[in-house]
């Protein structure tokens, strides 16, 4: 902004007048001040709205991610409990078909302790699977009753034990294991990105199985000891 001094009579300094030259930048901008103020106010408001929407979207994304992670963890935990039920029945069968008991009390104690180790199946399986589990439990109870009269494993009771083997080991337990496949969480069957590259000579050319195949292998390893003698 520029100023101009007008001095009509030099000896009289008290008569000096100051006038503003109205050709500066701000003087030309002054008439548009209300409009500029409105634009600035609108810009600030738009910026606030934009930032608020951005933060809200981020918060929603984080919430969705947390919900997804929580659901995946819950599904994995429940699936683990279902697998534990299967492994429990496999363990009970394996002991009942091979172990020598010294008394009925030892047999009862084993059964009571085993069934106390897992959550009741009716809480984590659907109705169709519960029918299969009921048949399995009934067969295991029949095997237990048979062992009441045959506490020791002898060649004389081999024929009856083979009948239980055909019914439980070769039919009911495999059917139960197969029924678990539909409960496998999607997060467990997603193939992870491999860190091995062809340029790395030390990389493993045959990566370990993942997803459904890996679950099947773990279940198979868990019950592969049925035909092996107890240690």
Protein Blocks (a to p, Z undefined) as FASTA:
>chain_A
ZZddddfblmlmmlpccddddfbfklmmmmmmmmmmmmmmmmmmmmmmmmmmmmmmmmmm
mmmmmmmmmmmmmmmmmmmmmmmmmmmmmmmmmmmmmpccfbfklmmmmmmmmmmmpccf
klmpcfklmmmmmmmmmmmmmmmmmmmmmmbacfklmmmmmmmmmmmmmmmmmmmmmmmm
mmpcfklmpccddfbdfklmkbcfbdcdehjllmmmmmmmmmmmmmpccZZ
